[in-house]
Amino acid sequence: MKVVLGLKAHSGWAALVVIGAAGSEFQVVARRRIELVDSDSAWAKQPYHAAEGLDRHDAQKLVKRGTEGAYRNAEQEMHATIKSLREQQHEIVACVVLVPNPMPAWSVEEILAVHFRMHQAEGVMFPDALARAADSCGLNLLTIPEKRLSEHAERVLATSCNDLTNQVMRLGKTVGPPWGKDQKNAALAALVGLKITSNSRLAQPRTRPD
């Protein structure tokens, strides 16, 4: 079965929903939580906050440690997911990551100087880790601005928002809880990815739908 991974990141973890297409029907092939922070490193959920108050060198070192840990864990989780799906004879045609608005290329020092920037940087870090992992694993990476997911889904799937909501709810009923906003958005992102990759003209690596 052709499947697409949909991912919605949080601080330290991500919701993964894998949607497959069997003819004209869709189904949830897998649904789980991906851990992006080691269990003994709770500080790494907010590395910029953890670095607040440290001198410049120590702050940079701590943020780098947290960022590299997120990248490492994301890649390990991605490899494990790919292995499991391929063992089940599924063909992974894309990985869709929901992303926040981009931020300027501020230095660690510039980010720590403004508290809001710390939240912004941490909000970008984990989706970026997932995108890097998908790319390094050779998957067809698609990114969708999270705030515009509904808009993209309506256009790409040529379906109203209400119909999409009902379709995602029906998918959730087939697997049961948890099926909250994170899983619903990840599933919707995967549905968009399936539609995009079904069209050879649009199925290009590292695509961001407009």
ZISULBEL-V670176 format. One record per backbone hydrogen bond with DSSP energy under -1.0 kcal/mol. NH is the residue of the N-H (numbers start at 1). CO is the residue of the C=O. E is the energy in kcal/mol with one decimal. If there is no record, write none. Layout:
# ZISULBEL-V670176
nh=NH co=CO e=E
nh=NH co=CO e=E
This chain:
# ZISULBEL-V670176
nh=3 co=91 e=-2.9
nh=4 co=19 e=-2.3
nh=5 co=94 e=-2.2
nh=6 co=17 e=-2.6
nh=7 co=96 e=-2.3
nh=8 co=15 e=-2.1
nh=10 co=13 e=-3.4
nh=12 co=10 e=-1.1
nh=14 co=34 e=-2.1
nh=15 co=8 e=-2.9
nh=16 co=32 e=-2.8
nh=17 co=6 e=-2.4
nh=18 co=30 e=-3.0
nh=19 co=4 e=-2.3
nh=20 co=27 e=-2.9
nh=21 co=2 e=-2.1
nh=22 co=25 e=-2.7
nh=25 co=22 e=-1.6
nh=27 co=20 e=-2.0
nh=29 co=18 e=-2.8
nh=30 co=18 e=-1.3
nh=32 co=16 e=-2.1
nh=34 co=14 e=-3.2
nh=36 co=12 e=-2.7
nh=41 co=38 e=-2.1
nh=44 co=41 e=-1.8
nh=45 co=42 e=-1.8
nh=46 co=43 e=-1.6
nh=50 co=46 e=-2.3
nh=51 co=47 e=-1.4
nh=54 co=51 e=-2.0
nh=59 co=55 e=-2.9
nh=60 co=56 e=-2.3
nh=61 co=57 e=-2.1
nh=62 co=58 e=-2.5
nh=63 co=59 e=-2.5
nh=64 co=60 e=-2.3
nh=65 co=61 e=-2.0
nh=66 co=62 e=-2.4
nh=67 co=63 e=-2.8
nh=68 co=64 e=-2.7
nh=69 co=65 e=-1.8
nh=70 co=66 e=-2.0
nh=71 co=67 e=-2.3
nh=72 co=68 e=-2.5
nh=73 co=69 e=-2.7
nh=74 co=70 e=-2.4
nh=75 co=71 e=-2.1
nh=76 co=72 e=-2.2
nh=77 co=73 e=-2.6
nh=78 co=74 e=-2.3
nh=79 co=75 e=-2.5
nh=80 co=76 e=-2.2
nh=81 co=77 e=-2.3
nh=82 co=78 e=-2.7
nh=83 co=79 e=-2.5
nh=84 co=80 e=-2.2
nh=85 co=81 e=-2.4
nh=86 co=82 e=-2.6
nh=87 co=83 e=-2.0
nh=88 co=84 e=-1.0
nh=89 co=86 e=-1.7
nh=90 co=85 e=-2.3
nh=91 co=1 e=-2.9
nh=93 co=3 e=-2.7
nh=95 co=140 e=-2.4
nh=96 co=5 e=-3.7
nh=97 co=142 e=-2.4
nh=98 co=7 e=-2.4
nh=99 co=144 e=-2.5
nh=106 co=104 e=-2.3
nh=111 co=107 e=-2.2
nh=112 co=108 e=-2.6
nh=114 co=111 e=-1.3
nh=118 co=114 e=-1.1
nh=119 co=115 e=-1.4
nh=120 co=116 e=-2.2
nh=121 co=117 e=-3.0
nh=122 co=118 e=-2.1
nh=123 co=119 e=-1.9
nh=124 co=120 e=-1.3
nh=125 co=121 e=-1.9
nh=128 co=124 e=-2.1
nh=129 co=125 e=-2.0
nh=130 co=126 e=-2.0
nh=131 co=127 e=-2.5
nh=132 co=128 e=-2.7
nh=133 co=129 e=-2.1
nh=134 co=130 e=-2.5
nh=135 co=131 e=-2.3
nh=136 co=132 e=-2.9
nh=137 co=133 e=-1.6
nh=138 co=135 e=-1.6
nh=139 co=134 e=-2.5
nh=141 co=139 e=-1.1
nh=142 co=95 e=-2.7
nh=143 co=207 e=-2.3
nh=144 co=97 e=-1.8
nh=146 co=99 e=-3.2
nh=148 co=145 e=-1.7
nh=149 co=146 e=-1.5
nh=152 co=148 e=-2.6
nh=153 co=149 e=-3.0
nh=154 co=150 e=-2.6
nh=155 co=151 e=-1.8
nh=156 co=152 e=-3.2
nh=157 co=153 e=-2.4
nh=164 co=160 e=-2.3
nh=165 co=161 e=-2.5
nh=166 co=162 e=-2.2
nh=167 co=163 e=-2.3
nh=168 co=164 e=-2.6
nh=169 co=165 e=-2.1
nh=170 co=166 e=-2.3
nh=171 co=167 e=-2.0
nh=172 co=168 e=-2.0
nh=173 co=169 e=-1.8
nh=175 co=172 e=-1.2
nh=176 co=172 e=-2.3
nh=184 co=180 e=-2.6
nh=185 co=181 e=-2.7
nh=186 co=182 e=-2.3
nh=187 co=183 e=-2.5
nh=188 co=184 e=-2.5
nh=189 co=185 e=-2.4
nh=190 co=186 e=-2.0
nh=191 co=187 e=-2.2
nh=192 co=188 e=-2.2
nh=193 co=189 e=-2.3
nh=194 co=190 e=-2.3
nh=195 co=191 e=-2.0
nh=196 co=192 e=-2.6
nh=197 co=193 e=-2.5
nh=199 co=196 e=-1.2
nh=202 co=199 e=-1.4
nh=203 co=199 e=-1.9
nh=204 co=202 e=-2.5
nh=207 co=141 e=-1.2
